[in-house]
Amino acid sequence: MSQVTLSFTIQGDSEGFVTFECPFCSSEFKVRADELQHDDKPVMDLFCPYCGLTSDKNNFYTKETVEKIEALAMNYAIEQLNKTFGKMARNINRTSKGVIKMDFKPLKTVNVRELKDRDTTEEIFACSCCEQHVKVLYCAGVSKVYCPYCGVDM
């Protein structure tokens, strides 16, 4: 079986930041897309800037991003099924000479929403250790902000 790669883009906010969500504390934060996708320094794991816990970066996708990934995968599967069964119906109807008739009604694909980050009131922090950036809600009661890339206290 062959491997299929599906890709999509998420439009960041006006400063190029994209939203992620911590799988542990469910807090949202933003990182710069150009820093996260830098070819020279691939990012495998992220740290939550709020709780400091780390996990694979794929575990930090927001619910909306996961829904889009699932919808794209579902649409790909539906398109493949429609293509296969449509071809099968044409072949059976053409070769059976009326003895057997196959009707085929294509499945409908699901709606895929565009993802666009909105501008919000987070504060931007730059890490003194790795020089990467994070945007977090920094308000009274928050005592620490961890760098999502190297985990140091900013």
N, C-alpha and C positions, 0 to 999 in steps of 0.2 A: 504494500500500500504506500502511496506517495504522501509526502508531507506537504501541507498547504499552509502558506503564510498569508494572513490577512492583516492589513495595516490601516490605520486611520490617524487623523490629526486632531489635536485639541487646541483650540485657539486660546492662548493665554490672555491674561488681563492686559491693560495698557502698558504695563512695565515688563511683560514677558514672563510672568509667574503663572504656574499651573497648580491647581489644588490637589492635595493628597489627604488621606485620612488615616490616622493611626489605628492599626488593628487591635490595639490593647486598650486605649482610653477613648477612642472614637473622636479625638480632637482633629480638627482640620488645620492644615498649614499649607503654605505655598512655597515652591522652590522655582528657581529660574530654569526654564526649559533648556536653554543653551548650556547650562552647567550640568544638568542631569544627563543630557545626551551627548556629552563631550566624547569624541572618538578616542582621544589620547588617554583619558582617564575614565574608563567605564565604571559606572556605579552599579554595584550588585546589591548592597544592603543600604537601608536608611535607618536613621535614628529618629524617634519622635522628638520634636523640639520641646514638648511639654513634659512627657513622662520619662524620656531618655531611653526607653526600651528600643531594641533593634530587631529587624526582621528583613527578609528579602524584599526588595523594592516593589515587587509585584503584589505583595500583601498590603501595600499602602494605597492601592487604587481606591477612589471613591465609589460609592454605590452606583452613581450615574455612569461612571466609566465601565464598571463591571457589567451593568445592564447593556451598554452599547456593545461591548465585546460579545456578550451572549447573543444579542440581536444579529450582529454581523455573522457569527458562526451559524446561527439558525437559518439566516437567509442563504448562506452558501450551501448548506445541506439541502434546503428546499429547491434551490436552483439545480443542484445535481440530480435530485430525485425527479424533478420535472423533465429535465433533459433525458434521463434514462428511460422513464416510463413513456414519454412522448415518442421517443425513437422506437421503443418496443411496440407501442400501439400502431405506429405507421408500418412497421415490418409485418406484424401479424395481419393487419387489415389488407396489406398489399399481397402477401403470399398465400393467405388462406382462401382466396377467391370466394368470399362470402360464406364459407362454412363456419368460420369463427369470426366474431367481430369484437374488438376491444375498444371500449370508450374510455377516454382519459380526460379528466378535468384537472388542469394544473393547480397546484397548491399556491396560495397567496403568501407573499413574503410579509414579514413583520415590519412595522415602521421603525426606522432608525433615527434617533434624535441627534442633532448636531450638538457638540459640547463646546461651550464657550465660557471661559471664566469671566466673572464680573469683577469690576473694581470694588474693593471693600476697604475697610479702615485699618488693616493690619500695619504693623510697623516692620520695617526692613532691618535685619541684623546681618552684619558681615562677620564671618569667623576670622579671628586673628591667627588661627592655626593653619587652616586650609584655604582661606580667602574665598570661600563659597558664601552664598547668600540664602536667607530664609525670611519669609514674611509670616509673622504670627500676630495673634491678638495679644498684645502685651498690656495688661491692665492691673489695677490694684489686686494684690493677692497672688500674682504670679511672681515667684521668686527667682526662677532660673529658666533660661532658654538654652536648649542643647542644639548643637550644630547637627543638622540631619545627615551630614556626610561623614564627619569624623567623631561625633558624639561629645566633643568637649563643651564645657559650660561656657556660654558666650556672655 
